[in-house]
Amino acid sequence: MPHPLRLHLAAPEEAVGPHVPGHVAHPERHHAHGTFLLPGQTVPTEGGGAILAHGTDRAGIERIAAEDPFVAHGVAEYVITSLAPGRVRPALAPLLAEDG
């Protein structure tokens, strides 16, 4: 089951800044492992970011989100949704079939 995550910044830029390197490494690691299918920044970037995650259950996604340095240091929070797709584009079906 895919899990869309929406990252909301909860602190001013000067509080967020020191945690950017760790935060950038966090989605890169999970993207490399295949859990984050589509991580990215919102446009405009002040909105935070969004991720489409898959391959683990809701509890696993919650643990991964809590490990983000932005969240661990209280400068951002994730809103996590579990999504039961009604239709899937054929090109995406193999990715979504790899359920964790």
C-alpha positions in Angstrom: 0.0 0.0 0.0 1.5 3.4 -0.9 1.8 6.1 1.7 1.9 9.7 0.7 3.8 11.8 3.2 3.7 15.6 3.4 6.4 17.5 5.3 5.5 20.7 7.0 8.1 23.0 8.4 7.3 24.0 11.9 10.2 26.4 12.7 11.8 29.5 11.2 14.5 29.0 8.5 17.4 29.8 11.0 16.3 26.8 13.2 15.9 24.5 10.2 19.2 25.3 8.5 21.6 23.3 10.7 19.5 20.1 10.1 19.4 20.4 6.3 22.4 18.0 5.6 21.0 15.3 7.7 17.5 15.8 6.3 18.7 15.6 2.7 20.6 12.3 3.5 17.5 10.8 5.1 15.3 10.6 2.0 18.3 9.7 -0.2 18.9 6.7 1.9 15.3 5.5 1.8 15.1 6.3 -1.9 18.2 4.1 -2.5 16.5 1.3 -0.6 13.4 1.6 -2.7 11.0 2.7 0.1 10.7 6.3 -1.1 9.5 6.1 -4.7 9.1 9.8 -5.2 10.7 12.3 -2.8 10.8 16.0 -3.6 10.3 19.6 -2.5 7.0 21.4 -3.0 6.8 24.4 -5.2 7.2 26.9 -3.8 9.8 25.3 -1.5 8.5 27.1 1.6 5.7 24.5 1.6 8.1 21.8 2.7 8.2 18.5 0.8 6.3 15.4 -0.2 7.1 11.8 -0.6 5.4 8.7 -2.0 6.6 5.8 0.1 5.9 2.1 -0.4 7.2 -1.3 0.6 6.6 -1.2 4.3 3.5 -1.0 6.6 2.2 2.2 8.2 4.1 1.6 11.4 7.3 1.3 9.4 6.6 4.5 7.5 5.9 6.3 10.9 9.3 5.0 12.2 11.1 6.2 9.1 9.4 9.7 9.3 10.3 10.0 13.0 14.0 9.4 12.1 14.2 12.4 9.8 16.5 14.9 11.5 14.0 17.7 10.8 11.4 15.7 12.9 13.8 14.5 15.5 14.9 18.1 16.2 11.3 19.4 16.2 11.6 21.8 13.2 9.1 19.9 10.9 6.4 17.2 11.0 5.0 14.7 8.6 1.4 14.1 7.8 1.2 10.5 6.6 -1.7 9.0 4.7 -2.2 5.4 3.7 -3.7 5.1 0.2 -5.7 2.2 -1.3 -5.3 3.0 -5.0 -8.5 2.6 -7.1 -6.6 2.6 -10.4 -2.9 2.2 -11.2 -1.1 3.2 -14.4 0.3 0.0 -15.9 3.9 1.4 -15.8 3.5 1.8 -12.0 1.9 -1.6 -11.3 5.2 -3.5 -10.8 6.5 -1.0 -8.3 3.3 -1.1 -6.3 3.1 -4.9 -6.4 6.3 -5.0 -4.3 4.5 -4.7 -1.0 6.5 -4.9 2.2 
